[in-house]
Amino acid sequence: MTIDAQNGSGDRPQEELIVFRGVTKVYGRGDASMQALRGIDLDIGAGEFVAIMGPSGSGKSTCMNILGCLDTPTSGSYRFKGIEVGSLSRNQRALLRRHYQGFVFQGYNLLSRTSALENVELPLVYRGASAAERRVRAREALETVGLTGWEAHSPGELSGGQQQRVAIARAIVTGPAVLLADEPTGNLDTARSREIMGLLTTLNRERGITVIMVTHEQDMAAYATRIIRFMDGLVASDQPNGGESS
């Protein structure tokens, strides 16, 4: 697979990266069933920075899992770069994640006994890159997130903000089309949270990486250029936003 160049969020998106049409998700059966998504229509263009908000149980995490090909809709259509994701096999969805998506989580999800450099190399191992290529690209990714000189440090030797920077470097080392961030500042103080949001904004604007972020925090959502609010399994509102650092 190859990754097309993305235009930055300062321009009008030129292509639809993600399209949901009538997407539903039902867990369980019969009287025990629970409808997490009730028919979602959603379009996200290449180069956007989108914040997804909503109370617990609103459907936003289910939406993110489907976006990241970690789950599949019960009904409806999900197209990624024009490909119908529902028609892909499990292995094909894994390839889509590996080649087009990067993930950042609230809990960092770093290997504790592994250096920052080796943590960042990991996605390239799965792609079959040579050791030399992995090292060069991992160093470049760590430089991008401001961690030159910290390559040999393990997660236990890094602050929370630094660990999240390593996690972001790991997410971008493959050159993804989209970065999916699930509460990326949830474990950080205000100052570190702003640093991480500034970094995501830079990646979006300067590298054209589409950013889709789930957050409970309004001040973090303010960095996005669009805010989608979920309620009871539906999109309650979908509005443009100026972006905090505009």
C-alpha positions, 0 to 999 in steps of 0.5 A: 500500500502507498499513502497519498500526500495530504493537503494541510488543514489551512486549505479546503479539504480536496478529498473525502477521506472518511464517509459513514452512511447510516452506520449502526452498532448493536451489542448483544442480542434480544432483550440484552441488546444495546444500540451504541450507534443509531444511524450515523452519517459522517464525512471527514475530509483529508487534512481536517482536525476533528474533535469528537465529544459527548458524555459517556455512553454517547457513542463516540468511543464506538465511532472511534473503534469503527474508524480505526477498523478495530470494530465493524458496523452492524449495518451501514457503510464505512468508506475509507479513501473510497474503499468499503471497509465492511467488505474487507477481511480481518487481515485486510483491515489490519493492513489498512490500519498498518499503512494508513492509520496511527493511534494515540491513546490516553495511557501511552501504551509503551513497552516498559522495558524498551527504549523510546527508539525501539518503541517508535520502531515497532510499527515498522517491524510489522511492516517488514522494514530493515533495521537500518531503515527503522532506526533512521525513521524512528530517530526522525520521528522522535526529532519531530516530537522534540525528543532528540537525545532521549532515544535510549531512555525507557518509559520509566525514565520519561515524564508523562508528557514525554511518554505521550510524545514517544507515543505520537512519534510511534503513531507517525513513523509510518507516515499515516493519512490519519491520526486517531487520538483517544483522550491524548491529554487525559493523563496530563497536567494543563501545561503538558496537555497544551504542549501535546495539543500544539504538537498535534496542531503542527502535525495537522497543519504542516504535514497535512495529517488528518487528526481525529480526536476523542476528548471530554475537555472543551479546552482541548477540543478548542484546538480542532477546526471542527467539533462533532458532538455525540448524544445517545448514539447520534450526531447531535451537532457538527460545527466548524471551529476556529482552532485555539492557535489560529 
